Amino acid sequence: MKYYVSPFNKEAKLKFPKNITIYDTTLRDGEQTPGVCLGTPEKLEIAKKLDELGIHQIEAGFPVVSQQEKNSVRSIVNENLDAEILVLSRTKKEDIDVAIDCGVDGVITFMGTSDLHLEHKLKLTREQALNVCMKSIEYAKDHGIFVAFSAEDATRTDLDFLKRIYKKAEEYGVDRIHIADTVGAINPQGMDFLIKELRSHLKTDIALHCHNDFGMALSNCISGLLAGANAISTTMNGIGERAGNTSLEEMVMALKIMYGVDLGFNIKVFYELSRLVEKHTKMVVPHNKPIVGRNVFRHESGIHVDAVIEEPLTYEPFLPELIGHHRRIVLGKHSGCRAVKAKLEACGIEVSKDELCKIVEEVKKSREEGRYINDKLFNQIVKTVRGPVDL
C-alpha cells in the first residue's frame, strides 16, 4: 500500500466532473511573482518537465510583454509537446495577433469586470467593457484557435453583470470561461454558490483561477469542481502574485488520494519538478510545504521514528516514492535509541547497549547546545563514545 487516508472520506457522497482539465500557469502567473524572471532555457526546461508530468495545458506566458517572452513561447510551441500551449492576452487585437504569430493552440483573453476594476483601472462602463470583450473573442475565434475568456476579479463582480458577460461570451463561441478569484476574496461556500448560479445559465466549460491570499485556493477549487466547474488553474509550488496560486502538486494529490479522482498524471516527477521550479525562480520551497516540502518525510521524534521504521504509513499519509520524494530520519533533541541505532546500522557500525545509550545522550546534548546533527558531528560523537570509526 502506497497511501492510507481516512476511511471516513468515502462516507461523503461527492460527485466530481467526469473530465477535469488542469492548465498550469507556472510560466505566466508564476513568473509574475515579484523578483522572478525566467529566460527561454529555463521556461523550456520547466515546460518539458510539466509535459513529462502529463499536464493538459501549459499557459506559457504573456508574449506581448517583450520580444524575449515571445521567443520563449515560440520555443515551447516548437517542442511539439503533448500539452496544449496557451498564452495570456488582453482584449486587444495586437495581443491576439502576437499570440497567433507564436503558433499557440489558444489564448486566455481577460478583462477586469468588478466595479473596482472598471472604475479605477480601466475607466470603462460595464457596457463598454462587454463590447470590448466580445470583439476580442470574436476576433480570436475567427482565427480558429482555442479561446478562453477570464473575468478578472470575477469573485467581486456584480452577479447579474457576471452572468451577462459570460453568457454573451458563450454566444460568441468562447471555449471556456474563467473565474478569476484575483485577490483570493471568496470562500468555499461562496464558490459553491457562484458556480451553481453560473452553471444554471451556462453550458460552456468553467475554469477556476484561484489566488491563495487567505490560504483557501485549494479548498475553493475543490468546492468549485463539486459545484460544476471542470478546469483548474495551478502553479508548481503554489507560486504567483502575493500569496500565490492553487498549488499544482496539492491539487493533483488531493484529488488522487483524498478524493479518489486520478487524472492520470506521472506523479513520480513531482519532487523533481518542484526542485526545478525552485532552482529557476530562486523561490525556496518552505520546508513544511505540503507534498513537496523537505520536512514532509523527515522524522525526528523518537515515538514517531520507532513507528515509521516499523511501518511508514503510521506517520505518513502516502509513501514518498510515489512522487519521487525520499524519507529521512533526522537526529536531534527528540531522538531515541531506535533512530540512532538505525543510523549506526546504516553505517555498518555495531555498538553495545551502553554505548548506544551514551551516543543518544550526546546527540540530545549537542542539539540542545545549538549544533545540527550532521554526519560529521555524528561521527565525532560516535568516536568519543567508542573510538575511531569510518562513516
Residue, then its C-alpha position, 0 to 999 in steps of 0.5 A: m500500500k502506497y497511501y492510507v487516508s481516512p476511511f471516513n472520506k468515502e462516507a461523503k457522497l461527492k460527485f466530481p466532473k467526469n473530465i477535469t482539465i488542469y492548465d498550469t500557469t507556472l510560466r505566466d502567473g508564476e513568473q509574475t511573482p515579484g523578483v522572478c524572471l525566467g529566460t527561454p532555457e529555463k521556461l523550456e526546461i520547466a515546460k518539458k518537465l510539466d509535459e513529462l508530468g502529463i499536464h493538459q495545458i501549459e499557459a506559457g506566458f504573456p508574449v506581448v510583454s517583450q520580444q524575449e517572452k515571445n521567443s520563449v513561447r515560440s520555443i515551447v510551441n516548437e517542442n511539439l509537446d503533448a500539452e496544449i500551449l496557451v498564452l495570456s492576452r488582453t482584449k486587444k487585437e495586437d495581443i491576439d495577433v502576437a499570440i497567433d504569430c507564436g503558433v499557440d493552440g489558444v489564448i486566455t483573453f481577460m478583462g477586469t469586470s468588478d466595479l473596482h476594476l472598471e472604475h479605477k483601472l480601466k475607466l470603462t462602463r460595464e457596457q463598454a467593457l462587454n463590447v470590448c470583450m466580445k470583439s476580442i473573442e470574436y476576433a480570436k475565434d475567427h482565427g480558429i484557435f482555442v479561446a478562453f475568456s477570464a473575468e478578472d476579479a470575477t469573485r467581486t463582480d456584480l452577479d447579474f453583470l457576471k452572468r451577462i458577460y459570460k453568457k454573451a461570451e458563450e454566444y460568441g463561441v468562447d471555449r471556456i470561461h474563467i473565474a478569476d478569484t484575483v485577490g483570493a476574496i471568496n470562500p468555499q461556500g461562496m464558490d459553491f454558490l457562484i458556480k451553481e448560479l453560473r452553471s444554471h445559465l451556462k453550458t460552456d466549460i468553467a475554469l477556476h483561477c484561484h489566488n491563495d491570499f487567505g490560504m483557501a485556493l485549494s479548498n475553493c477549487i475543490s468546492g468549485l469542481l463539486a459545484g460544476a466547474n471542470a478546469i483548474s488553474t495551478t502553479m508548481n509550488g503554489i507560486g504567483e502574485r502575493a500569496g500565490n496560486t492553487s498549488l499544482e502538486e496539492m491539487v493533483m494529490a488531493l484529488k488522487i488520494m483524498y478524493g479518489v479522482d486520478l487524472g492520470f498524471n506521472i506523479k513520480v516527477f513531482y519532487e523533481l519538478s518542484r526542485l526545478v521550479e525552485k532552482h529557476t525562480k530562486m523561490v525556496v520551497p518552505h520546508n513544511k510545504p505540503i507534498v513537496g516540502r523537505n520536512v514532509f518525510r523527515h522524522e525526528s521524534g523518537i515515538h514517531v521514528d520507532a513507528v515509521i521504521e516499523e511501518p511508514l504509513t503510521y506517520e505518513p499519509f502516502l509513501p514518498e516514492l510515489i512522487g519521487h520524494h525520499r524519507r529521512i530520519v533526522l537526529g536531534k533533541h527528540s531522538g531515541c535509541r531506535a533512530v540512532k541505532a538505525k543510523l549506526e546500522a546504516c553505517g555498518i557500525e555495531v555498538s553495545k547497549d551502553e554505548l548506544c545509550k551514551i551516543v543518544e545522550e550526546v546527540k540530545k546534548s549537542r542539539e540542545e547546545g545549538r549544533y545540527i546533527n550532521d554526519k560529521l558531528f555524528n561521527q565525532i560523537v560516535k568516536t568519543v563514545r567508542g573510538p575511531v570509526d569510518l562513516 
